[in-house]
Amino acid sequence: MPVQKYPAANTKSPPGISVDGGSSTRALPQMDPYGPKSRWVDIYSASNSTSTFTVTSDPWITIEPSSGTLVAPGNASDQRVLISIDWASAPKGTSTSQIKIVAGTTNLNVSLPLLNSAVPSSFSGFVESDRTVTIEPEHYSSITSSASAHYEVIPNYGRTLSALTLLPISIFTQTPPDSPKLTYNLYLFTSTTASITLFLSPSLNTDPSRPLAYAIAIDDETPVKAQYIPTTTLGTLPSTWADNVRNAAAKYTTKHKVTAGAHVLSLWLLEPGVVVQRIVVDLGGMRNSYLGPGESLRVNGTTG
């Protein structure tokens, strides 16, 4: 029987490189003083050879480690390089730094967009980072109630921290802007049309004349009513039901024009049975993930 010949193992393949955020264009997600303290670049051996690497960039970029050795697979051949910023030294406003990586025969640049801006010292609330603002509903800036209705936090309910609902369940349909309201202070660096998505608990319209809905507004705009559970004929389920159950949440998105600066997001739950778990303001930076981005930084300003 003839002997089967196999190609020799590749012993000289250049190291591989992956970047935080999963970009295929070798671009890291934007960094700013209000987001993650570091980003990462993974350098890994793609063969059974040994190679060295060096990573360099601008003087305000801290790289750890900035050099090292990759050895054959099976011998801890992967290296995560952490990238952080000295914001006191970085250029003000927007800029882009290049992370220069030389690993074996690989020589490439990874771009890192920076936004070095500060909120006013008097501002208290959520701050945009990486073109998103993510809010856990119980962290409101203000809350109002009426003689007949009030909001209540449901601890440890939902996919992340908690949820918030309107009680008692016997109340009538609420009418904004005079009904009980939640507000969230936001500070944005991006002027755009924001997509504001609420994650709500799956439910059905048990009373067809009172479909589950909320209303939302930015600053003084007219509240936008959002019926997030479609109306269906008796005995049928809405087309969104299977996805809502699989994800343990219903999602609904409204659009709002915003400018850079301070804003107030107002939210009204209009029916008992509406349970909100999370609010995500997408200013163009959202990436696909199951739970979405972590909650944004909240700052407590001072006046005087």
N, C-alpha and C positions, 0 to 999 in steps of 0.2 A: 504494500500500500504506500502511495507517495506521501511524503511528509508535508503537512500543511505549513506554509510559511506565513508568519504574521509580521506586519511592519514593526520596526524597532520602536520602543517607547520614545516619545518626544522628551528629550532631556533639556531643551533649550528654549521652551516657550517663555515669552515674557510674562512677568507677574500681572495679575489681574487687578483692576481698581473698580470699586463701587462707591457711590456717594450717598450721603444722607438724603432722604426724600425720593430715592429711586429714579432720579433723572437719567435718561439715556443720552443727554447732551452734555454731561459732565458739568452741571451747574448745581450748586448747593442752594437750598432755600434761603430766602432773604434773612438777614440777622438785624436785630435792633436791640436797644437797651431793655425792652419790655418782653422779650421772648426767651427762648432757651438760651442758657449761658454758653452753650457750645454746640457745634455741628461736628459731623465726623466724616472721614474718608477711610474706607477699608482697603488695605493693600494686601494681596494674598498670592501665594505661590500657585502657579498654574502648571507646574511640572515637577520633576524630581531633582531639580538643580537648586543650587544656592545662589542668592543674589542679594545685593544691598539696595537700600533706597534712601533718598533724601527728600525733604519737603521744605520749601522756602516760600516766603511771601513778603508783604509790606511790613514795616517795623511795628505797626499797631496790631498785627496779627500774631497771636500766640499759638504755637504749634507744639503738640506734645504726643509722642516723641517726634523730633524733627529728622531723625535718621535711625537706621536699624538694619537688621539682616533677616532675610526670609530663608528658611531652610526647607528641606523636602517635606512633602505632606506627611502627616503623622507625627511631626515634631513641632507642633505649635507654630505653623508657618503663616498664620494670619496676623496682621497688625492693624488695630484700629487707631487712627490718628485723630486726636481731638483738636478742633479749631475754635479758639475763643478770641474776643476782641477787647483791646484797651480803648474804651469809648472816649476817655479823656484825650487820647492822642489821635483818634480816627477823624477823618474829614467830616465836617458838619454837613447835614443834609444827605442826599443820595450819592452813592459812589459804588464802584465795583472793584474789588480786589481780585487778583489772580493767585491761586495756589499752585505753585510750580512743583510738579512731582517727577522725580527721576527714579525709576525702579527698574533695575536690570537694563534692558534695552528699550524700555518704555520711557517716553519723555512727553508729558502732556501738561496742560493747564486746566485747572478747575476754577470756574468763575464763582465769585461770592458777592452777591449784591448786598450793600449795606444801607441802612437808613438810620442816621445818627441825629435824631430829633428828640425833643423833650416836651412833655406836657406842662402847662402852666402850674406853678406851685399851688395854686388855689383849687385845682381840679380834684374831685373825688369820684372814682368810678372805674369802669373797665377801659383798658387802653388797647388799641389795635396793635397786633403784631403779625407779621407775615401775611398782611392783607386779610386778616380775619379777626372777629371778636366772638368768643364763645362764652356763654353765660349759663350758670346753674340758676334756675328760677328763684330759689330761696334767697339768693344774694341780691335782692332788690335794693334800689336806692331809696324808694319810698313806697308806701302802701296805704290804700284808703279802704274804708268799708262803709256800709250803710246800715240803716236800722234793721234791714232784713237779710243782708248778705255780707260775708266776709271770706277772706282767703285763709287757707290752712296748709301748712307744709306736711307732706307725707314722708317721713324719714325712710331712707334706704329703699325707696320704691323707684322703679325705673331702671334704666341701663347704666346710669352713672351715679350721681350723688343722691338725689331725692326727687320728689315731684311736688307740684303745687296745684290745688284745686279750689273750687268755689263751693261754699257751704251756706246754709243747709241744702239738702237735696230737694226740699220742697219749694224752693224759691221760683219765682216767675222768670221769664226771659229778661235778661239785662239789656239796657240800651245805653251805649256810650255816647258822649264822653262823660256823662254824669254818674254812671254806675261805678262800683268799686274797681280800682285801677292799681296796676303795678307799674313802676317806672324804673328804668335802668339808665344811669349816666354813662355815656360813651365818649371817648376821645379818639378821633380818627385822623389819620395822616393822608388818606386817599380820597379824592373826589371822583365819584363814579355812581353808577346805579347799583345799589346793594341788593343782594338776594338774601332775604331774611327767612331762615327755615326754622320752624318750630317742630320739635319732636314731641308727640303726644301719645298718650296711652291708647291702644286699639279699643274701639268701641263701636256700637251701632246706634243708628237713630231710632230709638225705641218709640218716640213720638214723631211721626212724619211731619207734624206741623211745627216742630221745634228741633230742627236738625242741629247737631253739635257744631259750634262755631266759636271763634274768637275774633277780636278786632285789634288792630295794631296800627301804630302811627309813629312817625319820626317828627319830633318837635311839634309844630302847630298844624301839621297837615291833617286833613279830614281822615278820621279812622277808617282803615280798610277792613271790611268784614271778610273773614276767611272761613268758609264752610269746608272743613277738611274731611268730612265723611260724606260721600256723594249720596244723594237721594235715590232710592231704588223703589221698584214696585214691590208690593206686599209679597212676602215669601221668597225674595231673592236677596243675595248678598252683594254689596258693592264690589266693583272690579278690583279695588285696592285691598280687599280683606285678606287674601292669602299672604300677600307681602307684609301687611301690617302684623299679622300673627307670627310669621317667620322671624321678623325683626323685632318683635316685642315693642313696636312703636309705629305710629302713623306719622308721616311727614307732610308738611305743607309749606310752600314758599310764596312770599309776596315780594314785590319789587319796590324800591324806594330810592329816590335821588338823594345823595348826600354829598357834602363838601368836607374838606379838611377842617377840623376843629371840634368843639364840644357839641354834643347832641344829647337829646333825651328820647329814649325808646319807651313808648307807653304801650301797655298790654291790658286788654280787658277780656276776661273769660265770660261768655255770654249765656251759658247754660250750665246747670249742675250736670256733672258727668264729664265735663271737659277737664282733663288732667294733663298739664304740661310738664315735660321732663327736662327739656333743654332748648336753648335758643342759640342759633349760629348765624352770625352776620358775615356773609361772604362778600368780600370786597375785591375778589379776583384771585385769591390765594388758596382756595380750598383744593385739597387733594383727596382722592378716594381712600376711605378707610371705614371700618365698621362702626366704631364709636365716634368718629370725628375727632377734631383737635381737642387737646386738653383745655380746661377753663383758662380764660385770659387773665392776665395780671390785673388786680385791683389796686389802685393807689388811694391813699387818704391825704388829700391836700390840706393846706393850712391857709387861713385868711388873716389879713392884718397888714 
